[in-house]
């Protein structure tokens, strides 16, 4: 597996963990991010979506689908920038930037691996 494939495949596992956490124990993650707890179903819906996106990342990495790798870079940077904007607008706790930093770090890793 190439370095770029590993970066995307492993990011898929990160999304699996995030998705499963949001489905099974969403308030654990919300509390960690200093966000208000909820009993509404929307957070579990987000968990299902994260789990499904994780599957795409995992399988694309395992299948060495180079075009997919390139397309993930701007979207993961967008997640980081969006989360940062939410913090700067005082919508959420600064902890969300750390969560977005995982997306940014993954994007940089993939970009760097593709440049090699």
Z-matrix of the N, CA and C atoms (Angstrom, degrees):
N
C 1 1.461
C 2 1.530 1 107.94
N 3 1.321 2 116.42 1 132.73
C 4 1.463 3 120.80 2 179.49
C 5 1.532 4 109.99 3 -70.51
N 6 1.329 5 115.33 4 165.25
C 7 1.472 6 119.68 5 178.13
C 8 1.527 7 110.83 6 -62.18
N 9 1.322 8 117.29 7 -39.32
C 10 1.471 9 120.23 8 178.58
C 11 1.528 10 110.25 9 -65.06
N 12 1.324 11 116.73 10 -41.40
C 13 1.463 12 120.75 11 178.42
C 14 1.527 13 110.53 12 -62.69
N 15 1.318 14 116.85 13 -41.90
C 16 1.468 15 120.68 14 178.06
C 17 1.529 16 110.73 15 -62.27
N 18 1.340 17 116.77 16 -42.05
C 19 1.469 18 119.84 17 -177.78
C 20 1.524 19 111.00 18 -61.62
N 21 1.310 20 116.98 19 -38.57
C 22 1.461 21 121.33 20 -179.47
C 23 1.528 22 110.65 21 -78.25
N 24 1.314 23 116.92 22 -43.03
C 25 1.460 24 121.48 23 179.38
C 26 1.531 25 110.99 24 -60.51
N 27 1.319 26 117.08 25 -46.46
C 28 1.467 27 121.17 26 -179.35
C 29 1.530 28 111.41 27 -67.88
N 30 1.320 29 116.45 28 -33.11
C 31 1.463 30 119.43 29 175.55
C 32 1.526 31 109.69 30 -63.65
N 33 1.307 32 116.34 31 -33.62
C 34 1.460 33 120.52 32 175.25
C 35 1.523 34 111.38 33 -59.99
N 36 1.330 35 117.65 34 -40.18
C 37 1.465 36 120.75 35 177.83
C 38 1.530 37 110.90 36 -65.69
N 39 1.326 38 116.27 37 -38.04
C 40 1.468 39 120.78 38 175.46
C 41 1.536 40 109.79 39 -59.38
N 42 1.332 41 116.22 40 -42.45
C 43 1.463 42 120.17 41 179.01
C 44 1.529 43 111.65 42 -69.87
N 45 1.328 44 117.02 43 -33.07
C 46 1.470 45 119.51 44 174.53
C 47 1.525 46 110.26 45 -59.20
N 48 1.324 47 115.35 46 -48.72
C 49 1.471 48 120.01 47 -178.88
C 50 1.526 49 110.48 48 -62.45
N 51 1.314 50 116.23 49 -44.31
C 52 1.463 51 120.14 50 178.60
C 53 1.524 52 110.93 51 -61.59
N 54 1.318 53 116.52 52 -47.02
C 55 1.461 54 120.74 53 -179.34
C 56 1.516 55 112.46 54 -62.36
N 57 1.321 56 116.99 55 -46.75
C 58 1.466 57 120.53 56 179.96
C 59 1.524 58 110.29 57 -63.17
N 60 1.317 59 116.90 58 -39.61
C 61 1.469 60 120.46 59 178.47
C 62 1.525 61 110.33 60 -62.86
N 63 1.325 62 116.82 61 -45.05
C 64 1.466 63 119.99 62 -179.33
C 65 1.525 64 112.27 63 -66.88
N 66 1.307 65 117.29 64 -29.55
C 67 1.458 66 120.78 65 177.96
C 68 1.531 67 110.78 66 -77.27
N 69 1.334 68 116.49 67 -46.61
C 70 1.469 69 121.34 68 -171.35
C 71 1.528 70 113.93 69 -86.69
N 72 1.328 71 116.64 70 -45.96
C 73 1.476 72 121.07 71 -176.23
C 74 1.530 73 109.58 72 -139.18
N 75 1.335 74 116.26 73 65.24
C 76 1.464 75 119.47 74 -172.94
C 77 1.523 76 114.19 75 -60.20
N 78 1.310 77 117.83 76 -35.82
C 79 1.459 78 119.43 77 -176.90
C 80 1.524 79 112.71 78 -69.68
N 81 1.328 80 117.82 79 -20.98
C 82 1.461 81 120.44 80 173.80
C 83 1.529 82 109.56 81 -62.04
N 84 1.323 83 116.02 82 -48.39
C 85 1.470 84 119.89 83 -179.99
C 86 1.522 85 110.87 84 -69.26
N 87 1.318 86 117.32 85 -41.66
C 88 1.463 87 120.05 86 179.46
C 89 1.530 88 111.11 87 -61.18
N 90 1.318 89 117.34 88 -42.89
C 91 1.460 90 120.89 89 178.26
C 92 1.526 91 110.32 90 -63.65
N 93 1.323 92 116.60 91 -41.76
C 94 1.465 93 121.11 92 178.31
C 95 1.525 94 111.23 93 -58.89
N 96 1.320 95 116.19 94 -38.56
C 97 1.469 96 121.35 95 -179.85
C 98 1.527 97 112.59 96 -87.21
N 99 1.312 98 116.67 97 5.85
C 100 1.459 99 123.68 98 -179.28
C 101 1.531 100 111.20 99 58.24
N 102 1.320 101 114.62 100 40.24
C 103 1.458 102 122.05 101 175.11
C 104 1.523 103 108.14 102 -105.96
N 105 1.326 104 117.52 103 155.18
C 106 1.464 105 119.33 104 -179.35
C 107 1.532 106 111.75 105 -65.50
N 108 1.304 107 116.05 106 140.57
C 109 1.462 108 121.42 107 175.48
C 110 1.520 109 109.87 108 -65.84
N 111 1.326 110 115.49 109 157.11
C 112 1.456 111 120.03 110 179.11
C 113 1.523 112 109.47 111 -146.73
N 114 1.303 113 115.29 112 153.03
C 115 1.458 114 122.08 113 171.78
C 116 1.527 115 110.11 114 -115.23
N 117 1.328 116 115.74 115 7.47
C 118 1.458 117 120.61 116 179.97
C 119 1.530 118 109.56 117 -78.05
N 120 1.302 119 115.69 118 155.00
C 121 1.461 120 120.69 119 -175.21
C 122 1.536 121 112.84 120 -73.76
N 123 1.332 122 118.58 121 -19.74
C 124 1.467 123 120.81 122 -173.96
C 125 1.526 124 112.45 123 -55.30
N 126 1.324 125 117.97 124 -35.65
C 127 1.466 126 119.60 125 -177.82
C 128 1.524 127 110.65 126 -68.53
N 129 1.308 128 116.69 127 -34.70
C 130 1.465 129 120.07 128 176.87
C 131 1.535 130 110.95 129 -72.50
N 132 1.324 131 116.75 130 -32.15
C 133 1.468 132 120.80 131 174.53
C 134 1.528 133 109.02 132 -62.23
N 135 1.319 134 117.01 133 -44.07
C 136 1.465 135 121.51 134 176.72
C 137 1.537 136 109.65 135 -60.65
N 138 1.323 137 116.52 136 -38.24
C 139 1.462 138 120.71 137 177.35
C 140 1.521 139 112.25 138 -62.08
N 141 1.329 140 116.46 139 -43.08
C 142 1.473 141 120.30 140 177.25
C 143 1.522 142 109.76 141 -61.11
N 144 1.325 143 116.80 142 -44.07
C 145 1.470 144 120.47 143 179.67
C 146 1.526 145 111.13 144 -63.26
N 147 1.346 146 117.16 145 -43.27
C 148 1.471 147 120.31 146 178.24
C 149 1.519 148 110.57 147 -62.09
N 150 1.317 149 117.29 148 -40.39
C 151 1.461 150 121.43 149 178.71
C 152 1.529 151 110.82 150 -62.92
N 153 1.327 152 116.69 151 -43.79
C 154 1.464 153 120.68 152 178.96
C 155 1.528 154 111.74 153 -66.23
N 156 1.315 155 117.40 154 -42.54
C 157 1.471 156 120.45 155 177.37
C 158 1.523 157 109.73 156 -64.47
N 159 1.326 158 116.56 157 -37.52
C 160 1.463 159 120.73 158 175.54
C 161 1.519 160 111.64 159 -58.33
N 162 1.324 161 115.74 160 -40.10
C 163 1.463 162 120.15 161 177.54
C 164 1.533 163 110.24 162 -61.38
N 165 1.332 164 117.62 163 -43.94
C 166 1.462 165 120.39 164 178.11
C 167 1.530 166 111.10 165 -59.12
N 168 1.323 167 115.84 166 -46.19
C 169 1.466 168 119.98 167 179.71
C 170 1.522 169 110.84 168 -62.22
N 171 1.319 170 116.39 169 -48.30
C 172 1.457 171 120.91 170 -177.80
C 173 1.528 172 110.91 171 -59.44
N 174 1.327 173 116.75 172 -49.86
C 175 1.465 174 120.22 173 -176.82
C 176 1.532 175 111.80 174 -70.36
N 177 1.329 176 117.87 175 -36.31
C 178 1.471 177 119.83 176 177.67
C 179 1.523 178 110.18 177 -65.93
N 180 1.336 179 116.55 178 -39.17
C 181 1.457 180 119.58 179 176.79
C 182 1.511 181 111.27 180 -65.43
N 183 1.314 182 117.06 181 -46.58
C 184 1.467 183 121.62 182 179.84
C 185 1.531 184 110.79 183 -63.19
N 186 1.334 185 116.90 184 -32.11
C 187 1.461 186 121.38 185 179.79
C 188 1.516 187 114.12 186 -89.36
N 189 1.343 188 116.99 187 0.02
C 190 1.465 189 122.97 188 179.30
C 191 1.537 190 111.99 189 54.80
N 192 1.317 191 116.34 190 48.72
C 193 1.462 192 121.81 191 -178.34
C 194 1.528 193 108.72 192 -88.22
N 195 1.319 194 115.48 193 90.56
C 196 1.461 195 123.56 194 -172.78
C 197 1.529 196 113.28 195 -57.22
N 198 1.311 197 117.70 196 -41.11
C 199 1.469 198 119.81 197 -178.86
C 200 1.528 199 110.49 198 -60.79
N 201 1.323 200 116.86 199 -39.45
C 202 1.462 201 120.46 200 178.03
C 203 1.521 202 110.48 201 -62.09
N 204 1.337 203 116.81 202 -42.48
C 205 1.473 204 120.94 203 -178.77
C 206 1.525 205 110.18 204 -55.06
N 207 1.335 206 115.97 205 -47.21
C 208 1.468 207 121.05 206 -177.98
C 209 1.527 208 111.88 207 -63.08
N 210 1.318 209 116.50 208 -37.01
C 211 1.466 210 120.41 209 -178.12
C 212 1.526 211 112.59 210 -73.74
N 213 1.318 212 117.73 211 -21.11
C 214 1.467 213 119.42 212 -179.90
C 215 1.526 214 112.34 213 -75.49
N 216 1.301 215 117.28 214 -24.02
C 217 1.472 216 120.12 215 -174.12
C 218 1.532 217 112.03 216 -62.22
N 219 1.335 218 120.44 217 -55.60
C 220 1.471 219 118.45 218 -179.08
C 221 1.528 220 113.46 219 -64.82
N 222 1.328 221 118.00 220 -32.97
C 223 1.462 222 118.57 221 -178.91
C 224 1.528 223 111.55 222 -70.55
N 225 1.325 224 117.33 223 -36.93
C 226 1.466 225 119.10 224 178.74
C 227 1.528 226 110.73 225 -71.72
N 228 1.315 227 117.42 226 -33.61
C 229 1.467 228 119.85 227 174.68
C 230 1.529 229 109.51 228 -67.10
N 231 1.334 230 116.50 229 -39.00
C 232 1.462 231 121.04 230 177.27
C 233 1.531 232 111.32 231 -59.99
N 234 1.324 233 117.59 232 -40.78
C 235 1.471 234 121.00 233 177.57
C 236 1.523 235 109.45 234 -59.03
N 237 1.319 236 116.80 235 -47.45
C 238 1.468 237 120.58 236 179.83
C 239 1.523 238 111.37 237 -60.84
N 240 1.325 239 117.06 238 -46.86
C 241 1.469 240 120.66 239 -179.88
C 242 1.529 241 111.58 240 -64.31
N 243 1.320 242 116.86 241 -39.04
C 244 1.469 243 120.37 242 178.48
C 245 1.521 244 111.10 243 -64.68
N 246 1.326 245 117.21 244 -46.06
C 247 1.463 246 120.62 245 179.53
C 248 1.518 247 110.69 246 -63.14
N 249 1.328 248 116.68 247 -38.69
C 250 1.462 249 120.38 248 177.54
C 251 1.529 250 110.33 249 -64.38
N 252 1.321 251 116.71 250 -42.28
C 253 1.473 252 120.43 251 177.79
C 254 1.523 253 110.90 252 -62.20
N 255 1.326 254 117.58 253 -40.84
C 256 1.469 255 120.60 254 178.23
C 257 1.524 256 111.28 255 -60.01
N 258 1.331 257 115.61 256 -38.21
C 259 1.472 258 119.81 257 178.18
C 260 1.524 259 109.87 258 -68.85
N 261 1.335 260 117.17 259 -46.30
C 262 1.463 261 120.79 260 -178.37
C 263 1.530 262 111.94 261 -63.91
N 264 1.317 263 117.12 262 -28.63
C 265 1.465 264 121.76 263 177.23
C 266 1.532 265 112.18 264 -85.46
N 267 1.315 266 116.10 265 4.53
C 268 1.472 267 123.30 266 -179.69
C 269 1.524 268 113.47 267 61.13
N 270 1.330 269 116.48 268 31.34
C 271 1.455 270 120.15 269 175.19
C 272 1.524 271 111.40 270 -80.19
N 273 1.336 272 115.67 271 -31.08
C 274 1.473 273 120.92 272 -173.84
C 275 1.523 274 110.40 273 -144.71
N 276 1.316 275 114.22 274 171.84
C 277 1.463 276 122.16 275 177.34
C 278 1.536 277 110.54 276 -69.40
N 279 1.329 278 116.98 277 150.36
C 280 1.462 279 120.26 278 175.69
C 281 1.529 280 113.90 279 -59.25
N 282 1.328 281 117.57 280 -15.58
C 283 1.466 282 120.63 281 177.82
C 284 1.528 283 111.67 282 -58.32
N 285 1.327 284 117.23 283 -27.30
C 286 1.464 285 120.12 284 -178.80
C 287 1.529 286 111.02 285 -64.44
N 288 1.332 287 117.71 286 -27.94
C 289 1.465 288 120.31 287 177.74
C 290 1.523 289 110.12 288 -62.77
N 291 1.329 290 117.01 289 -36.59
C 292 1.468 291 119.73 290 178.27
C 293 1.528 292 110.67 291 -63.91
N 294 1.316 293 115.59 292 -38.67
C 295 1.457 294 119.91 293 177.90
C 296 1.537 295 109.52 294 -64.71
N 297 1.316 296 116.68 295 -43.67
C 298 1.462 297 121.07 296 177.27
C 299 1.514 298 112.82 297 -66.84
N 300 1.327 299 116.15 298 -27.05
C 301 1.463 300 120.28 299 178.96
C 302 1.525 301 110.99 300 -63.60
N 303 1.328 302 117.76 301 -29.98
C 304 1.465 303 120.37 302 176.02
C 305 1.532 304 109.93 303 -63.02
N 306 1.318 305 116.53 304 -41.12
C 307 1.469 306 120.36 305 176.34
C 308 1.522 307 110.71 306 -64.07
N 309 1.327 308 116.25 307 -45.18
C 310 1.461 309 120.52 308 -179.44
C 311 1.527 310 111.11 309 -62.46
N 312 1.328 311 116.17 310 -45.89
C 313 1.469 312 119.98 311 179.60
C 314 1.522 313 111.11 312 -61.47
N 315 1.328 314 116.00 313 -40.67
C 316 1.461 315 119.49 314 177.31
C 317 1.513 316 111.91 315 -64.17
N 318 1.320 317 117.52 316 -39.28
C 319 1.466 318 121.27 317 178.31
C 320 1.520 319 111.04 318 -64.62
N 321 1.327 320 116.21 319 -43.15
C 322 1.470 321 120.00 320 178.87
C 323 1.522 322 110.33 321 -64.03
N 324 1.328 323 116.65 322 -43.10
C 325 1.457 324 120.56 323 179.01
C 326 1.531 325 110.48 324 -59.64
N 327 1.329 326 116.70 325 -46.80
C 328 1.463 327 120.18 326 179.92
C 329 1.523 328 110.87 327 -63.93
N 330 1.319 329 117.19 328 -45.47
C 331 1.474 330 121.29 329 179.53
C 332 1.522 331 110.36 330 -59.10
N 333 1.314 332 116.26 331 -47.35
C 334 1.465 333 121.50 332 -178.79
C 335 1.528 334 110.30 333 -62.50
N 336 1.330 335 116.65 334 -42.64
C 337 1.470 336 120.41 335 -179.48
C 338 1.518 337 111.07 336 -65.83
N 339 1.321 338 117.35 337 -36.62
C 340 1.461 339 120.07 338 178.59
C 341 1.530 340 112.14 339 -69.45
N 342 1.330 341 116.84 340 -30.23
C 343 1.465 342 120.66 341 -178.93
C 344 1.526 343 112.05 342 -73.50
N 345 1.331 344 116.52 343 -23.19
C 346 1.475 345 120.60 344 -178.65
C 347 1.509 346 112.01 345 -67.13
